[in-house]
Amino acid sequence: MSSLALMLPSSIAVGLFFGYLLDKWLGTRPWLLIIFTLLGVASGLMTLVRGINRLNREDMEDKGNAHIH
């Protein structure tokens, strides 16, 4: 659960970092920074949604197994 809390900020940070470096290297400031930041946000949100869905599925399975005992 704690790893889910770090998914979105870390994805955004990675996007910012690579966008900044590529902009600096290619001289395309600020376009790649914007693009990679948006990609980081999208990636982080997708990962967050997948993780929440996985936790919900596991919770439902645990509740279903509790009735068997």
mmCIF file of the N, C-alpha and C atoms, coordinates in Angstrom:
data_MODEL
# 
_entry.id   MODEL 
# 
loop_
_atom_site.group_PDB 
_atom_site.id 
_atom_site.type_symbol 
_atom_site.label_atom_id 
_atom_site.label_alt_id 
_atom_site.label_comp_id 
_atom_site.label_asym_id 
_atom_site.label_entity_id 
_atom_site.label_seq_id 
_atom_site.pdbx_PDB_ins_code 
_atom_site.Cartn_x 
_atom_site.Cartn_y 
_atom_site.Cartn_z 
_atom_site.occupancy 
_atom_site.B_iso_or_equiv 
_atom_site.pdbx_formal_charge 
_atom_site.auth_seq_id 
_atom_site.auth_comp_id 
_atom_site.auth_asym_id 
_atom_site.auth_atom_id 
_atom_site.pdbx_PDB_model_num 
ATOM 1   N N  . MET A 1 1  ? 0.822   -1.195  0.000   1.00 0.00 ? 1  MET A N  1 
ATOM 2   C CA . MET A 1 1  ? 0.000   0.000   0.000   1.00 0.00 ? 1  MET A CA 1 
ATOM 3   C C  . MET A 1 1  ? 0.863   1.254   0.000   1.00 0.00 ? 1  MET A C  1 
ATOM 4   N N  . SER A 1 2  ? 1.952   1.252   0.767   1.00 0.00 ? 2  SER A N  1 
ATOM 5   C CA . SER A 1 2  ? 2.794   2.442   0.835   1.00 0.00 ? 2  SER A CA 1 
ATOM 6   C C  . SER A 1 2  ? 3.486   2.718   -0.498  1.00 0.00 ? 2  SER A C  1 
ATOM 7   N N  . SER A 1 3  ? 3.742   1.679   -1.270  1.00 0.00 ? 3  SER A N  1 
ATOM 8   C CA . SER A 1 3  ? 4.374   1.900   -2.575  1.00 0.00 ? 3  SER A CA 1 
ATOM 9   C C  . SER A 1 3  ? 3.429   2.626   -3.527  1.00 0.00 ? 3  SER A C  1 
ATOM 10  N N  . LEU A 1 4  ? 2.119   2.436   -3.358  1.00 0.00 ? 4  LEU A N  1 
ATOM 11  C CA . LEU A 1 4  ? 1.164   3.161   -4.204  1.00 0.00 ? 4  LEU A CA 1 
ATOM 12  C C  . LEU A 1 4  ? 1.243   4.660   -3.988  1.00 0.00 ? 4  LEU A C  1 
ATOM 13  N N  . ALA A 1 5  ? 1.526   5.070   -2.750  1.00 0.00 ? 5  ALA A N  1 
ATOM 14  C CA . ALA A 1 5  ? 1.603   6.495   -2.446  1.00 0.00 ? 5  ALA A CA 1 
ATOM 15  C C  . ALA A 1 5  ? 2.788   7.158   -3.134  1.00 0.00 ? 5  ALA A C  1 
ATOM 16  N N  . LEU A 1 6  ? 3.801   6.376   -3.468  1.00 0.00 ? 6  LEU A N  1 
ATOM 17  C CA . LEU A 1 6  ? 4.993   6.926   -4.106  1.00 0.00 ? 6  LEU A CA 1 
ATOM 18  C C  . LEU A 1 6  ? 4.972   6.829   -5.625  1.00 0.00 ? 6  LEU A C  1 
ATOM 19  N N  . MET A 1 7  ? 4.030   6.091   -6.182  1.00 0.00 ? 7  MET A N  1 
ATOM 20  C CA . MET A 1 7  ? 3.998   5.868   -7.627  1.00 0.00 ? 7  MET A CA 1 
ATOM 21  C C  . MET A 1 7  ? 3.815   7.159   -8.426  1.00 0.00 ? 7  MET A C  1 
ATOM 22  N N  . LEU A 1 8  ? 2.827   7.936   -8.089  1.00 0.00 ? 8  LEU A N  1 
ATOM 23  C CA . LEU A 1 8  ? 2.534   9.147   -8.857  1.00 0.00 ? 8  LEU A CA 1 
ATOM 24  C C  . LEU A 1 8  ? 3.660   10.166  -8.744  1.00 0.00 ? 8  LEU A C  1 
ATOM 25  N N  . PRO A 1 9  ? 4.112   10.534  -7.548  1.00 0.00 ? 9  PRO A N  1 
ATOM 26  C CA . PRO A 1 9  ? 5.191   11.524  -7.479  1.00 0.00 ? 9  PRO A CA 1 
ATOM 27  C C  . PRO A 1 9  ? 6.497   11.058  -8.126  1.00 0.00 ? 9  PRO A C  1 
ATOM 28  N N  . SER A 1 10 ? 6.821   9.776   -7.986  1.00 0.00 ? 10 SER A N  1 
ATOM 29  C CA . SER A 1 10 ? 8.066   9.295   -8.580  1.00 0.00 ? 10 SER A CA 1 
ATOM 30  C C  . SER A 1 10 ? 7.982   9.282   -10.103 1.00 0.00 ? 10 SER A C  1 
ATOM 31  N N  . SER A 1 11 ? 6.835   8.937   -10.667 1.00 0.00 ? 11 SER A N  1 
ATOM 32  C CA . SER A 1 11 ? 6.668   8.961   -12.120 1.00 0.00 ? 11 SER A CA 1 
ATOM 33  C C  . SER A 1 11 ? 6.779   10.383  -12.659 1.00 0.00 ? 11 SER A C  1 
ATOM 34  N N  . ILE A 1 12 ? 6.185   11.323  -11.946 1.00 0.00 ? 12 ILE A N  1 
ATOM 35  C CA . ILE A 1 12 ? 6.273   12.725  -12.361 1.00 0.00 ? 12 ILE A CA 1 
ATOM 36  C C  . ILE A 1 12 ? 7.721   13.206  -12.279 1.00 0.00 ? 12 ILE A C  1 
ATOM 37  N N  . ALA A 1 13 ? 8.417   12.839  -11.211 1.00 0.00 ? 13 ALA A N  1 
ATOM 38  C CA . ALA A 1 13 ? 9.809   13.256  -11.043 1.00 0.00 ? 13 ALA A CA 1 
ATOM 39  C C  . ALA A 1 13 ? 10.695  12.707  -12.157 1.00 0.00 ? 13 ALA A C  1 
ATOM 40  N N  . VAL A 1 14 ? 10.471  11.457  -12.536 1.00 0.00 ? 14 VAL A N  1 
ATOM 41  C CA . VAL A 1 14 ? 11.261  10.862  -13.620 1.00 0.00 ? 14 VAL A CA 1 
ATOM 42  C C  . VAL A 1 14 ? 10.984  11.596  -14.931 1.00 0.00 ? 14 VAL A C  1 
ATOM 43  N N  . GLY A 1 15 ? 9.720   11.899  -15.204 1.00 0.00 ? 15 GLY A N  1 
ATOM 44  C CA . GLY A 1 15 ? 9.373   12.647  -16.411 1.00 0.00 ? 15 GLY A CA 1 
ATOM 45  C C  . GLY A 1 15 ? 10.000  14.032  -16.431 1.00 0.00 ? 15 GLY A C  1 
ATOM 46  N N  . LEU A 1 16 ? 9.941   14.721  -15.300 1.00 0.00 ? 16 LEU A N  1 
ATOM 47  C CA . LEU A 1 16 ? 10.571  16.043  -15.198 1.00 0.00 ? 16 LEU A CA 1 
ATOM 48  C C  . LEU A 1 16 ? 12.071  15.960  -15.446 1.00 0.00 ? 16 LEU A C  1 
ATOM 49  N N  . PHE A 1 17 ? 12.708  14.985  -14.825 1.00 0.00 ? 17 PHE A N  1 
ATOM 50  C CA . PHE A 1 17 ? 14.156  14.827  -14.929 1.00 0.00 ? 17 PHE A CA 1 
ATOM 51  C C  . PHE A 1 17 ? 14.585  14.595  -16.384 1.00 0.00 ? 17 PHE A C  1 
ATOM 52  N N  . PHE A 1 18 ? 13.961  13.609  -17.039 1.00 0.00 ? 18 PHE A N  1 
ATOM 53  C CA . PHE A 1 18 ? 14.350  13.309  -18.417 1.00 0.00 ? 18 PHE A CA 1 
ATOM 54  C C  . PHE A 1 18 ? 13.977  14.433  -19.373 1.00 0.00 ? 18 PHE A C  1 
ATOM 55  N N  . GLY A 1 19 ? 12.822  15.049  -19.156 1.00 0.00 ? 19 GLY A N  1 
ATOM 56  C CA . GLY A 1 19 ? 12.437  16.175  -19.997 1.00 0.00 ? 19 GLY A CA 1 
ATOM 57  C C  . GLY A 1 19 ? 13.402  17.332  -19.874 1.00 0.00 ? 19 GLY A C  1 
ATOM 58  N N  . TYR A 1 20 ? 13.820  17.625  -18.648 1.00 0.00 ? 20 TYR A N  1 
ATOM 59  C CA . TYR A 1 20 ? 14.785  18.704  -18.410 1.00 0.00 ? 20 TYR A CA 1 
ATOM 60  C C  . TYR A 1 20 ? 16.116  18.400  -19.092 1.00 0.00 ? 20 TYR A C  1 
ATOM 61  N N  . LEU A 1 21 ? 16.610  17.168  -18.881 1.00 0.00 ? 21 LEU A N  1 
ATOM 62  C CA . LEU A 1 21 ? 17.897  16.805  -19.489 1.00 0.00 ? 21 LEU A CA 1 
ATOM 63  C C  . LEU A 1 21 ? 17.852  16.857  -21.013 1.00 0.00 ? 21 LEU A C  1 
ATOM 64  N N  . LEU A 1 22 ? 16.789  16.325  -21.586 1.00 0.00 ? 22 LEU A N  1 
ATOM 65  C CA . LEU A 1 22 ? 16.684  16.334  -23.048 1.00 0.00 ? 22 LEU A CA 1 
ATOM 66  C C  . LEU A 1 22 ? 16.530  17.752  -23.591 1.00 0.00 ? 22 LEU A C  1 
ATOM 67  N N  . ASP A 1 23 ? 15.765  18.581  -22.912 1.00 0.00 ? 23 ASP A N  1 
ATOM 68  C CA . ASP A 1 23 ? 15.634  19.978  -23.325 1.00 0.00 ? 23 ASP A CA 1 
ATOM 69  C C  . ASP A 1 23 ? 16.979  20.690  -23.284 1.00 0.00 ? 23 ASP A C  1 
ATOM 70  N N  . LYS A 1 24 ? 17.727  20.450  -22.237 1.00 0.00 ? 24 LYS A N  1 
ATOM 71  C CA . LYS A 1 24 ? 19.033  21.085  -22.094 1.00 0.00 ? 24 LYS A CA 1 
ATOM 72  C C  . LYS A 1 24 ? 19.989  20.605  -23.185 1.00 0.00 ? 24 LYS A C  1 
ATOM 73  N N  . TRP A 1 25 ? 19.947  19.307  -23.461 1.00 0.00 ? 25 TRP A N  1 
ATOM 74  C CA . TRP A 1 25 ? 20.849  18.720  -24.454 1.00 0.00 ? 25 TRP A CA 1 
ATOM 75  C C  . TRP A 1 25 ? 20.472  19.128  -25.877 1.00 0.00 ? 25 TRP A C  1 
ATOM 76  N N  . LEU A 1 26 ? 19.164  19.136  -26.180 1.00 0.00 ? 26 LEU A N  1 
ATOM 77  C CA . LEU A 1 26 ? 18.706  19.414  -27.540 1.00 0.00 ? 26 LEU A CA 1 
ATOM 78  C C  . LEU A 1 26 ? 18.329  20.878  -27.772 1.00 0.00 ? 26 LEU A C  1 
ATOM 79  N N  . GLY A 1 27 ? 18.251  21.664  -26.715 1.00 0.00 ? 27 GLY A N  1 
ATOM 80  C CA . GLY A 1 27 ? 17.887  23.067  -26.846 1.00 0.00 ? 27 GLY A CA 1 
ATOM 81  C C  . GLY A 1 27 ? 16.440  23.284  -27.259 1.00 0.00 ? 27 GLY A C  1 
ATOM 82  N N  . THR A 1 28 ? 15.562  22.428  -26.809 1.00 0.00 ? 28 THR A N  1 
ATOM 83  C CA . THR A 1 28 ? 14.145  22.514  -27.197 1.00 0.00 ? 28 THR A CA 1 
ATOM 84  C C  . THR A 1 28 ? 13.276  23.060  -26.074 1.00 0.00 ? 28 THR A C  1 
ATOM 85  N N  . ARG A 1 29 ? 13.882  23.742  -25.128 1.00 0.00 ? 29 ARG A N  1 
ATOM 86  C CA . ARG A 1 29 ? 13.205  24.221  -23.923 1.00 0.00 ? 29 ARG A CA 1 
ATOM 87  C C  . ARG A 1 29 ? 11.922  24.939  -24.242 1.00 0.00 ? 29 ARG A C  1 
ATOM 88  N N  . PRO A 1 30 ? 10.811  24.736  -23.641 1.00 0.00 ? 30 PRO A N  1 
ATOM 89  C CA . PRO A 1 30 ? 10.428  23.837  -22.555 1.00 0.00 ? 30 PRO A CA 1 
ATOM 90  C C  . PRO A 1 30 ? 9.631   22.641  -23.038 1.00 0.00 ? 30 PRO A C  1 
ATOM 91  N N  . TRP A 1 31 ? 9.631   22.364  -24.342 1.00 0.00 ? 31 TRP A N  1 
ATOM 92  C CA . TRP A 1 31 ? 8.691   21.396  -24.914 1.00 0.00 ? 31 TRP A CA 1 
ATOM 93  C C  . TRP A 1 31 ? 8.862   19.975  -24.403 1.00 0.00 ? 31 TRP A C  1 
ATOM 94  N N  . LEU A 1 32 ? 10.085  19.482  -24.374 1.00 0.00 ? 32 LEU A N  1 
ATOM 95  C CA . LEU A 1 32 ? 10.274  18.104  -23.908 1.00 0.00 ? 32 LEU A CA 1 
ATOM 96  C C  . LEU A 1 32 ? 10.006  17.982  -22.416 1.00 0.00 ? 32 LEU A C  1 
ATOM 97  N N  . LEU A 1 33 ? 10.283  19.031  -21.660 1.00 0.00 ? 33 LEU A N  1 
ATOM 98  C CA . LEU A 1 33 ? 9.955   19.034  -20.241 1.00 0.00 ? 33 LEU A CA 1 
ATOM 99  C C  . LEU A 1 33 ? 8.450   18.884  -20.049 1.00 0.00 ? 33 LEU A C  1 
ATOM 100 N N  . ILE A 1 34 ? 7.682   19.623  -20.812 1.00 0.00 ? 34 ILE A N  1 
ATOM 101 C CA . ILE A 1 34 ? 6.216   19.545  -20.721 1.00 0.00 ? 34 ILE A CA 1 
ATOM 102 C C  . ILE A 1 34 ? 5.721   18.166  -21.142 1.00 0.00 ? 34 ILE A C  1 
ATOM 103 N N  . ILE A 1 35 ? 6.224   17.682  -22.270 1.00 0.00 ? 35 ILE A N  1 
ATOM 104 C CA . ILE A 1 35 ? 5.775   16.391  -22.808 1.00 0.00 ? 35 ILE A CA 1 
ATOM 105 C C  . ILE A 1 35 ? 6.114   15.253  -21.844 1.00 0.00 ? 35 ILE A C  1 
ATOM 106 N N  . PHE A 1 36 ? 7.352   15.225  -21.357 1.00 0.00 ? 36 PHE A N  1 
ATOM 107 C CA . PHE A 1 36 ? 7.753   14.139  -20.467 1.00 0.00 ? 36 PHE A CA 1 
ATOM 108 C C  . PHE A 1 36 ? 7.083   14.235  -19.105 1.00 0.00 ? 36 PHE A C  1 
ATOM 109 N N  . THR A 1 37 ? 6.785   15.444  -18.653 1.00 0.00 ? 37 THR A N  1 
ATOM 110 C CA . THR A 1 37 ? 6.046   15.592  -17.400 1.00 0.00 ? 37 THR A CA 1 
ATOM 111 C C  . THR A 1 37 ? 4.635   15.038  -17.556 1.00 0.00 ? 37 THR A C  1 
ATOM 112 N N  . LEU A 1 38 ? 3.989   15.359  -18.667 1.00 0.00 ? 38 LEU A N  1 
ATOM 113 C CA . LEU A 1 38 ? 2.648   14.828  -18.915 1.00 0.00 ? 38 LEU A CA 1 
ATOM 114 C C  . LEU A 1 38 ? 2.670   13.305  -19.053 1.00 0.00 ? 38 LEU A C  1 
ATOM 115 N N  . LEU A 1 39 ? 3.694   12.781  -19.709 1.00 0.00 ? 39 LEU A N  1 
ATOM 116 C CA . LEU A 1 39 ? 3.831   11.323  -19.805 1.00 0.00 ? 39 LEU A CA 1 
ATOM 117 C C  . LEU A 1 39 ? 4.052   10.703  -18.426 1.00 0.00 ? 39 LEU A C  1 
ATOM 118 N N  . GLY A 1 40 ? 4.814   11.379  -17.572 1.00 0.00 ? 40 GLY A N  1 
ATOM 119 C CA . GLY A 1 40 ? 5.024   10.901  -16.209 1.00 0.00 ? 40 GLY A CA 1 
ATOM 120 C C  . GLY A 1 40 ? 3.735   10.891  -15.411 1.00 0.00 ? 40 GLY A C  1 
ATOM 121 N N  . VAL A 1 41 ? 2.921   11.943  -15.573 1.00 0.00 ? 41 VAL A N  1 
ATOM 122 C CA . VAL A 1 41 ? 1.626   12.000  -14.889 1.00 0.00 ? 41 VAL A CA 1 
ATOM 123 C C  . VAL A 1 41 ? 0.731   10.860  -15.367 1.00 0.00 ? 41 VAL A C  1 
ATOM 124 N N  . ALA A 1 42 ? 0.662   10.667  -16.686 1.00 0.00 ? 42 ALA A N  1 
ATOM 125 C CA . ALA A 1 42 ? -0.179  9.601   -17.239 1.00 0.00 ? 42 ALA A CA 1 
ATOM 126 C C  . ALA A 1 42 ? 0.295   8.230   -16.763 1.00 0.00 ? 42 ALA A C  1 
ATOM 127 N N  . SER A 1 43 ? 1.603   8.016   -16.796 1.00 0.00 ? 43 SER A N  1 
ATOM 128 C CA . SER A 1 43 ? 2.155   6.742   -16.352 1.00 0.00 ? 43 SER A CA 1 
ATOM 129 C C  . SER A 1 43 ? 1.881   6.508   -14.869 1.00 0.00 ? 43 SER A C  1 
ATOM 130 N N  . GLY A 1 44 ? 2.057   7.540   -14.070 1.00 0.00 ? 44 GLY A N  1 
ATOM 131 C CA . GLY A 1 44 ? 1.804   7.417   -12.639 1.00 0.00 ? 44 GLY A CA 1 
ATOM 132 C C  . GLY A 1 44 ? 0.354   7.122   -12.333 1.00 0.00 ? 44 GLY A C  1 
ATOM 133 N N  . LEU A 1 45 ? -0.552  7.789   -13.038 1.00 0.00 ? 45 LEU A N  1 
ATOM 134 C CA . LEU A 1 45 ? -1.982  7.547   -12.821 1.00 0.00 ? 45 LEU A CA 1 
ATOM 135 C C  . LEU A 1 45 ? -2.378  6.136   -13.235 1.00 0.00 ? 45 LEU A C  1 
ATOM 136 N N  . MET A 1 46 ? -1.837  5.681   -14.365 1.00 0.00 ? 46 MET A N  1 
ATOM 137 C CA . MET A 1 46 ? -2.144  4.318   -14.812 1.00 0.00 ? 46 MET A CA 1 
ATOM 138 C C  . MET A 1 46 ? -1.642  3.297   -13.803 1.00 0.00 ? 46 MET A C  1 
ATOM 139 N N  . THR A 1 47 ? -0.445  3.485   -13.300 1.00 0.00 ? 47 THR A N  1 
ATOM 140 C CA . THR A 1 47 ? 0.122   2.573   -12.313 1.00 0.00 ? 47 THR A CA 1 
ATOM 141 C C  . THR A 1 47 ? -0.681  2.608   -11.024 1.00 0.00 ? 47 THR A C  1 
ATOM 142 N N  . LEU A 1 48 ? -1.088  3.797   -10.618 1.00 0.00 ? 48 LEU A N  1 
ATOM 143 C CA . LEU A 1 48 ? -1.888  3.951   -9.411  1.00 0.00 ? 48 LEU A CA 1 
ATOM 144 C C  . LEU A 1 48 ? -3.233  3.241   -9.535  1.00 0.00 ? 48 LEU A C  1 
ATOM 145 N N  . VAL A 1 49 ? -3.899  3.411   -10.666 1.00 0.00 ? 49 VAL A N  1 
ATOM 146 C CA . VAL A 1 49 ? -5.197  2.762   -10.892 1.00 0.00 ? 49 VAL A CA 1 
ATOM 147 C C  . VAL A 1 49 ? -5.039  1.246   -10.916 1.00 0.00 ? 49 VAL A C  1 
ATOM 148 N N  . ARG A 1 50 ? -3.995  0.749   -11.585 1.00 0.00 ? 50 ARG A N  1 
ATOM 149 C CA . ARG A 1 50 ? -3.755  -0.702  -11.613 1.00 0.00 ? 50 ARG A CA 1 
ATOM 150 C C  . ARG A 1 50 ? -3.508  -1.246  -10.212 1.00 0.00 ? 50 ARG A C  1 
ATOM 151 N N  . GLY A 1 51 ? -2.718  -0.523  -9.433  1.00 0.00 ? 51 GLY A N  1 
ATOM 152 C CA . GLY A 1 51 ? -2.426  -0.967  -8.076  1.00 0.00 ? 51 GLY A CA 1 
ATOM 153 C C  . GLY A 1 51 ? -3.659  -0.986  -7.194  1.00 0.00 ? 51 GLY A C  1 
ATOM 154 N N  . ILE A 1 52 ? -4.494  0.038   -7.319  1.00 0.00 ? 52 ILE A N  1 
ATOM 155 C CA . ILE A 1 52 ? -5.736  0.084   -6.538  1.00 0.00 ? 52 ILE A CA 1 
ATOM 156 C C  . ILE A 1 52 ? -6.664  -1.051  -6.952  1.00 0.00 ? 52 ILE A C  1 
ATOM 157 N N  . ASN A 1 53 ? -6.773  -1.299  -8.253  1.00 0.00 ? 53 ASN A N  1 
ATOM 158 C CA . ASN A 1 53 ? -7.608  -2.411  -8.729  1.00 0.00 ? 53 ASN A CA 1 
ATOM 159 C C  . ASN A 1 53 ? -7.090  -3.745  -8.208  1.00 0.00 ? 53 ASN A C  1 
ATOM 160 N N  . ARG A 1 54 ? -5.763  -3.921  -8.187  1.00 0.00 ? 54 ARG A N  1 
ATOM 161 C CA . ARG A 1 54 ? -5.175  -5.166  -7.684  1.00 0.00 ? 54 ARG A CA 1 
ATOM 162 C C  . ARG A 1 54 ? -5.481  -5.329  -6.200  1.00 0.00 ? 54 ARG A C  1 
ATOM 163 N N  . LEU A 1 55 ? -5.351  -4.243  -5.429  1.00 0.00 ? 55 LEU A N  1 
ATOM 164 C CA . LEU A 1 55 ? -5.664  -4.317  -4.002  1.00 0.00 ? 55 LEU A CA 1 
ATOM 165 C C  . LEU A 1 55 ? -7.139  -4.643  -3.770  1.00 0.00 ? 55 LEU A C  1 
ATOM 166 N N  . ASN A 1 56 ? -8.014  -4.040  -4.562  1.00 0.00 ? 56 ASN A N  1 
ATOM 167 C CA . ASN A 1 56 ? -9.449  -4.326  -4.434  1.00 0.00 ? 56 ASN A CA 1 
ATOM 168 C C  . ASN A 1 56 ? -9.748  -5.784  -4.766  1.00 0.00 ? 56 ASN A C  1 
ATOM 169 N N  . ARG A 1 57 ? -9.107  -6.298  -5.810  1.00 0.00 ? 57 ARG A N  1 
ATOM 170 C CA . ARG A 1 57 ? -9.303  -7.704  -6.194  1.00 0.00 ? 57 ARG A CA 1 
ATOM 171 C C  . ARG A 1 57 ? -8.829  -8.640  -5.087  1.00 0.00 ? 57 ARG A C  1 
ATOM 172 N N  . GLU A 1 58 ? -7.654  -8.343  -4.530  1.00 0.00 ? 58 GLU A N  1 
ATOM 173 C CA . GLU A 1 58 ? -7.131  -9.172  -3.449  1.00 0.00 ? 58 GLU A CA 1 
ATOM 174 C C  . GLU A 1 58 ? -8.031  -9.102  -2.218  1.00 0.00 ? 58 GLU A C  1 
ATOM 175 N N  . ASP A 1 59 ? -8.567  -7.928  -1.938  1.00 0.00 ? 59 ASP A N  1 
ATOM 176 C CA . ASP A 1 59 ? -9.471  -7.764  -0.795  1.00 0.00 ? 59 ASP A CA 1 
ATOM 177 C C  . ASP A 1 59 ? -10.748 -8.577  -0.999  1.00 0.00 ? 59 ASP A C  1 
ATOM 178 N N  . MET A 1 60 ? -11.284 -8.554  -2.216  1.00 0.00 ? 60 MET A N  1 
ATOM 179 C CA . MET A 1 60 ? -12.494 -9.323  -2.511  1.00 0.00 ? 60 MET A CA 1 
ATOM 180 C C  . MET A 1 60 ? -12.214 -10.818 -2.400  1.00 0.00 ? 60 MET A C  1 
ATOM 181 N N  . GLU A 1 61 ? -11.035 -11.261 -2.866  1.00 0.00 ? 61 GLU A N  1 
ATOM 182 C CA . GLU A 1 61 ? -10.674 -12.674 -2.767  1.00 0.00 ? 61 GLU A CA 1 
ATOM 183 C C  . GLU A 1 61 ? -10.529 -13.080 -1.306  1.00 0.00 ? 61 GLU A C  1 
ATOM 184 N N  . ASP A 1 62 ? -9.931  -12.202 -0.496  1.00 0.00 ? 62 ASP A N  1 
ATOM 185 C CA . ASP A 1 62 ? -9.778  -12.502 0.928   1.00 0.00 ? 62 ASP A CA 1 
ATOM 186 C C  . ASP A 1 62 ? -11.133 -12.615 1.607   1.00 0.00 ? 62 ASP A C  1 
ATOM 187 N N  . LYS A 1 63 ? -12.060 -11.750 1.253   1.00 0.00 ? 63 LYS A N  1 
ATOM 188 C CA . LYS A 1 63 ? -13.403 -11.807 1.840   1.00 0.00 ? 63 LYS A CA 1 
ATOM 189 C C  . LYS A 1 63 ? -14.121 -13.071 1.397   1.00 0.00 ? 63 LYS A C  1 
ATOM 190 N N  . GLY A 1 64 ? -13.911 -13.479 0.145   1.00 0.00 ? 64 GLY A N  1 
ATOM 191 C CA . GLY A 1 64 ? -14.535 -14.702 -0.341  1.00 0.00 ? 64 GLY A CA 1 
ATOM 192 C C  . GLY A 1 64 ? -13.966 -15.931 0.333   1.00 0.00 ? 64 GLY A C  1 
ATOM 193 N N  . ASN A 1 65 ? -12.669 -15.943 0.615   1.00 0.00 ? 65 ASN A N  1 
ATOM 194 C CA . ASN A 1 65 ? -12.031 -17.078 1.293   1.00 0.00 ? 65 ASN A CA 1 
ATOM 195 C C  . ASN A 1 65 ? -12.409 -17.127 2.755   1.00 0.00 ? 65 ASN A C  1 
ATOM 196 N N  . ALA A 1 66 ? -12.780 -16.019 3.341   1.00 0.00 ? 66 ALA A N  1 
ATOM 197 C CA . ALA A 1 66 ? -13.148 -15.991 4.763   1.00 0.00 ? 66 ALA A CA 1 
ATOM 198 C C  . ALA A 1 66 ? -14.445 -16.766 5.013   1.00 0.00 ? 66 ALA A C  1 
ATOM 199 N N  . HIS A 1 67 ? -15.316 -16.813 4.038   1.00 0.00 ? 67 HIS A N  1 
ATOM 200 C CA . HIS A 1 67 ? -16.579 -17.523 4.200   1.00 0.00 ? 67 HIS A CA 1 
ATOM 201 C C  . HIS A 1 67 ? -16.397 -19.034 4.094   1.00 0.00 ? 67 HIS A C  1 
ATOM 202 N N  . ILE A 1 68 ? -15.331 -19.467 3.497   1.00 0.00 ? 68 ILE A N  1 
ATOM 203 C CA . ILE A 1 68 ? -15.079 -20.896 3.306   1.00 0.00 ? 68 ILE A CA 1 
ATOM 204 C C  . ILE A 1 68 ? -14.713 -21.544 4.642   1.00 0.00 ? 68 ILE A C  1 
ATOM 205 N N  . HIS A 1 69 ? -13.971 -20.847 5.477   1.00 0.00 ? 69 HIS A N  1 
ATOM 206 C CA . HIS A 1 69 ? -13.487 -21.432 6.750   1.00 0.00 ? 69 HIS A CA 1 
ATOM 207 C C  . HIS A 1 69 ? -14.604 -21.631 7.655   1.00 0.00 ? 69 HIS A C  1 
# 
